[in-house]
Amino acid sequence: MSLSIIQVGLGPIGIAMARKAVARGHRIVGAVDSASTLQGRSVADVLGCAALGTVSGSPEDAPHADVALVTTVSDLERVVPTCVPFLRRGTAVVSTCEELIYPWKSLPVASRTLDEAARMGGVACLGTGINPGFVLDYLPVILSAPVEEVRSIHAWRVVDAGKRRGPLQKKVGAGLTPAEFAQRVAAGGFGHRGFMESLHLLCAAFGLDTAGASTFIEPVISDVAITTEHASVAVGSVAGIHQGARDASGRIVLDLKMYVGALNPADIVELDGTPRIRVEVQGGYHGDIATCAIALNAAEKIRSAQPGLRTMLDMPALCAPFVRG
Amino acid sequence: MSLSIIQVGLGPIGIAMARKAVARGHRIVGAVDSASTLQGRSVADVLGCAALGTVSGSPEDAPHADVALVTTVSDLERVVPTCVPFLRRGTAVVSTCEELIYPWKSLPVASRTLDEAARMGGVACLGTGINPGFVLDYLPVILSAPVEEVRSIHAWRVVDAGKRRGPLQKKVGAGLTPAEFAQRVAAGGFGHRGFMESLHLLCAAFGLDTAGASTFIEPVISDVAITTEHASVAVGSVAGIHQGARDASGRIVLDLKMYVGALNPADIVELDGTPRIRVEVQGGYHGDIATCAIALNAAEKIRSAQPGLRTMLDMPALCAPFVRG
């Protein structure tokens, strides 16, 4: 089934997602971006693929469509005004905004605003992604489905940042001194987003209290010298980040190590329960590809979800397109 | 939320499931079984736990409840008359009947009958289990959610039958000669059930044709002598079964080896696609525990599913209860 789509946010992820949507047979019927240098340009030109219309600066100016793919910022307070006009007029929203994975706990007012707009428009609004959105939250829930009872959950993800985009290597602090890393952390806004949202989603699924839950961030210090195309890491300097979240009891621990030269990259879920389950995704899901893919795969199912602000827990099974040849 | 439950089928799995339901705080308000030796007995006596009523021989005689747990036979044609009276009067059905995993293709008439009864009662009817129901069908779909495109799916399960119940060891033919195994296969009804249903569920999710799909069954011949509590396997005799299904193109291959002395038991899913994904459940889910657990976990969500005959693909995320201590 071909969807009409508005691409909102024309950064690298947004452009890649829109192109892949077109390659799947969907139609890009408009685009929105806050950059004045893009506004007024042909969407087809900006994307480099078949598309209709010109880039507008406001959701209100975009045409009607089945789904808006929102790949703008991580901060939900800033994403709400983007989503509400789409939702109100019956355009479903799928977004990679990290704070949208499970916003009810951290941002109840913004959540209610989205929920009301979505119900008014008779469509669903969903945040998804690989992390947050799948590996450290949705997947542990799904893997518990055939388990009698769970006593603790430990999910971790090890990513070799050296094999990823330059901006990602910068984001994880590769090449910084430990003191510089500490300064960045103290300044705020540094590192990967969405751990608390993953924890909130897990706690919602398992009916657990999130009071006293906390996040952590620390550097991974390199014991070897590594040079990539984008970063130079000396012995004793920062190779990347070690971040995560845990609930107050320590029964739920979510953990990401994303650093240059990471050994044994993988996604691993351990459920201590009856029985004990350990599941490994060899090599781990590739962040950019997977986030793009899960958002598109969700967009293809979002019209069957019940109207309102939804989470991955509410969704029917998403799946990839099967391609012959 | 405490459910009122009718346990239908009082074999080992049914009794275990009902007891676990009670341990979770649900109420068994009745039971049905075809064995005249059980009919009229106190349900509490038969289950060995708190329960109401006496065992009846007919669904019509059972009281109203939220959910009927149906653990009777694998043959859907025989399960339909059991389920319909429950569904019509608004009791949801969760069953471990293998043919109920995805019955639309093989048994469209029975499927429509169940679907109509469920819609009439405003409740859902679901088949679930670990295999079929999860490892070789639902899990590969879920693991594809963050994948850009899939070109082939290979899922397999290796079970050490020597660590399972005596009836299971008998079911897989442990200790038979190859000639006896061939006779059992030729006689029909031998081996594990549900491979075609798993294939149908996968094909439904991925929009693939099932024409020309086939199943296979062959013995695993032992190259060592093994004696378990329940079976004695000589060198050159049958240790167990190798069974599965594949679509006509060979792009989807589902595979079960269940034999005494199995090396490296595990559940493994490989998706060849963009990117390629390989996921391993170390040791594999334990069949009896997992089937019992997933049915109960499904029962706890079945009232939120849309009325009608449903499959795992339609369900929101199931999860295990989280237990402190």
Interface residues (C-beta under 8 A of the other chain):
Chain A: K20 I130 F134 Y138 L139 V141 I142 L143 S144 A145 P146 V147 E148 E149 V150 R151 A205 F206 G207 L208 S249 R251 L271 G273 T274 P275 I277 R278 V279 E280 V281 Q282 G283 Y285 H286 I289 A290 T291 C292 A293 I294 N297 A298 M312 L313 D314 M315 P316 A317 L318 C319 A320 P321 F322 V323 R324 G325
Chain B: K20 I130 F134 Y138 L139 V141 I142 L143 S144 A145 P146 V147 E148 E149 V150 R151 A205 F206 G207 L208 S249 R251 L271 G273 T274 P275 I277 R278 V279 E280 V281 Q282 G283 Y285 H286 I289 A290 T291 C292 A293 I294 N297 A298 M312 L313 D314 M315 P316 A317 L318 C319 A320 P321 F322 V323 R324 G325
